[in-house]
Amino acid sequence: MSINIRKILGQGSIRLELNTLLFPQEVLPEGFDPLGARNLDRIRDEVIGEMCDLLDASGQIGNRNRLCKDLLNREKKAVTAVGEGIAIPHVRTLQAKEFIMAFARSRKGLPFRAPDDQPVHLFFAMVSPPYEDRMYLKIYHSLATLLLRPETFQAFMDARHSNDIWQILESCR
């Protein structure tokens, strides 16, 4: 990528461990199905909410709640989990002042309706204004190519600081 990754993925837009949990509470009600539609919807909504918080931290979002609605509507139309433990929630929206990203990780992994039915560990959210096709597509392609390498996935899983995340992403130039 011939862009400044720290500009589009700021310090406040990286979360090394999501707060979203597989189970909403420690004591589960009788008959609770962790992979049932209600729980999967809750997980999706909470993850998207956390990603919206991270994106909003950039200062480049018009309205956080509208952005969240746009991302959720996009997710409902077509799941953004790509398999292999990765999801790339993305949307072009009027709520984005410029192209920005957020990164979050779940070490344990979360069910996110991935095509391979595997838990998702790495979440890369991307939002851009509707007219920003070029950068949006370029970064999506570069990110997807980078994530195809198993060693890159492991590097994201092993990252201990925001600097580690930036270094991995900068390696895809």
Order of alpha helices (4+ residues) and beta strands (2+ residues): alpha-beta-alpha-alpha-beta-beta-beta-beta-beta-alpha-alpha-alpha
